Amino acid sequence: MHMGSLLAICFRVVLALCNLSFFQPDEYFQALEPAHHLVFGYGHLTWEWTNPGPLRSILYPALNVPCFWFLKAFGWDTRFPWLLIAVPRVVHGALAALTDIWVCQLTRKVLNDAFVSTTYFLSLTSFFHALSLSRSLSNSFETSLTTIALSYFPWDSITSSRPVSPRVDVRHCAVFAALACILRPTNAIIWVYMFGALLWRFRGQKCTLLVLIRDCMTIGLFALLSLFALDSVYYGKPTLTLLNFLWFNASSVSLFYGSSPWHYYLSQGLPILCTTALPFVFHGMWLAVKNAEPKPKMLLGCIVWTVGVYSIAGHKEWRFLHPLLPMLHIFASRSLVELYHRRPTGEPNGKPPHHAKSSFSPLPIRSSHLYLLLISVPASVFVVFFHCTGQIKVMSYLRSQPPDELASVGFLMPCHSTPWQAYLHRPELAQPGIMWALGCEPPLGVQNQVKYKDQTDVFFESPLLYMTNHFPLAVDPAYPPSPFSVSTPNAQFIKRLQEVELTSQSWDLGWTHEWPRHIVLFGALLQEPGMLDLLRGNEYAEVWKGGWEWEGEGKRKGGVRVWKHRPSVAQHRQDVEH
């Protein structure tokens, strides 16, 4: 194995294993939790899985199924529960390394060997790769698949005066592109541009054009039918999650999870993805246009097209642009190597770098530029090892508690603030109402979505009032299950929301809780009027605290706290007598 590939695999796997921070709930609830539910029979499935028209395919969570099944088969899930966390991380770390490995091949195709070492360096030291690439996020695997597909793209056919049929390359490219598209349907935006440009290039060769169209359609149809079969087996009914996913993201319901202005990806997305490499990215793009370099110009066109289409959607997130980051690194490399070979006067120093041959050593980056690029490394260390660690560590604390101590748990936090059974792995807490968290189901079937409030909204409007109305006056020391702790987002739930909208418009759906043995919350909740008195009055006391009090915003500030019911001796005697 090439040393660069081995280094990338080791680096990404170690980074995945050592990651202590919380980034996105989808890392757990759209990947690990469904796989855990499939193998062990328990775990939390979000509304995307239980909705009458499910949005999520089992394809990506299935990557974790062999890990869990293997541990279950040998009984290691109970003897060594930490392996349930570690083994999937090794898998996703190895998948992440594919981006580092194949971006080198893509650089050779678009530029040449002289730029490979710089692109590789940018990939390994990337802030956003450190934050996201090794996590169990579908966007991360999408990034690897997209990079591999682009590496197989027939770039030489774009530049040759008499293009030769690139059938073999197109087939390889189409396979990985199809996988990326069924994994994340929005990935098709990239391939509409790339394959559109390729077919336009062969518009004068009808036989070749028809063969390319046939190959792409065959591979795409096979991928689509495979996805349909896989999801139909999983859901027990004919299901094409791809269409449901696209419909939801094109609807106004997606705005429930936040909307951003049209310039979000330009003003926030690209700067976050590239950090201190951004000036070199723009300079590399300018060089590609100035020098009329056909391959980089086509890559630039793909980036502009994709960012433009994504900017039309209301709901935006940084990670949606993640598949573009390896392309952006190539442009940064184009700039850095060009500047490295320039004389102080600004003229190229001898032979232009785009005609040069180079190995991985020495790294063709000026010292001043290197220092600028390395500024992001401390930020990477912080977001991997120190940022929002309480939300992960609290699950380790709960897992360490004996079963008789961890009788029940309630999470009074914004929904999906921590991992769930994939990190806890406690079957005794799988019964409904024993371990629960506040819900945040979207306004499915609701016409006026602006006025809609989910359970989390209702709770945080007035936490004390919610707990007064939805909890009993006293704690039952038997800690029975909560009868109706959270709504189940099924057909009945949608019907109920529609009835509420037409009648009372009170989005309090009458949830009913029992006091749990343990309560997990953010410290900010304790600042709410009357909350401390209520907890202490019911004989709860803080037993664990993690994370930084200053990090987070709004409801998520104050670190993560665990409060435990500790009845007094007198109360305990009274309970025993009864």
FENQUI-V583732 format. One line per field, one symbol per residue. ss: DSSP state (H for helix, E for strand, L for the rest). phi: phi as a letter, one per 30 degrees, with the letter a starting at -180 (. if undefined). Layout:
ss = ???
phi = ???
This chain:
ss = LLHHHHHHHHHHHHHHHHLLLLLLLHHHHHHHHHHHHHHHLLLLLLHHHHLLLLLLLHHHHHHHHHHHHHHHHLLHHHHLLLHHHHHHHHHHHHHHHHHHHHHHHHHHHHLLHHHHHHHHHHHHLLHHHHHHHLLLLHHHHHHHHHHHHHHHLLLHHHHLLLLLLLHHHHHHHHHHHHHHHHHLHHHHHHHHHHHHHHHHHLLLLHHHHHHHHHHHHHHHHHHHHHHHHHHHHHHLLLLLHHHHHHHHHHLHHHHHHLLLLLLHHHHHHHHHHHHHHHHHHHHHHHHHHHLLLHHHHHHHHHHHHHHHHHHHLLLLLHHHHHHHHHHHHHHHHHHHHHHHLELLLLLELLLLHHHLLLLLLLLLLLHHHHHHHHHHHHHHHHHHHLLLLHHHHHHHHHHLLLLLLLLLEEEELLLLLLLLHHHHLLHHHLLLLLEEELLLLLLLLLLLHHHLLLHHHHHHHLHHHHHHHHELLLLLLLLLLLLELLLLLLHHHHHHHHHHHHLLLLLLLLLEELLLLEEEEEHHHHHLLLHHHHHHHLLEEEEEEELLLLLLLHHHLLLEEEEEELLLHHHHHHHHHL
phi = .deddddddddddddddcdccccbeeecdcbddddddddcibkccdddcceececcddededdcdedddddddciddcdbddddcddedddddddddeddddddddddddcaedcdddddddddcddddddbddddcddddeddddddddddddddddcddbececeddddddddddddddddbedddeddddddddddddcddcddddddddddddddddddddddddddddddiaebbdeddddddddcddddecjbbdddedddbeddddchddeedddddddddddchdddeddddddddeddddddddddbbeddcedddedddddddeddddddcddedjddcideddcdcbcdbdddbdedddddddeddeddddddcbdhdedcddddddddddeddcdabbccbeehdbdbddcchbddcddeidbbbdcbddddiddcddddbddddddddaeddddddccddbddddhddddbdadcdcddddddddddddcdhcdddidbccdddcbcadeeddddeidddddddcicbdcabbicdddibhdcdjicbbcbdbdddddddddddd
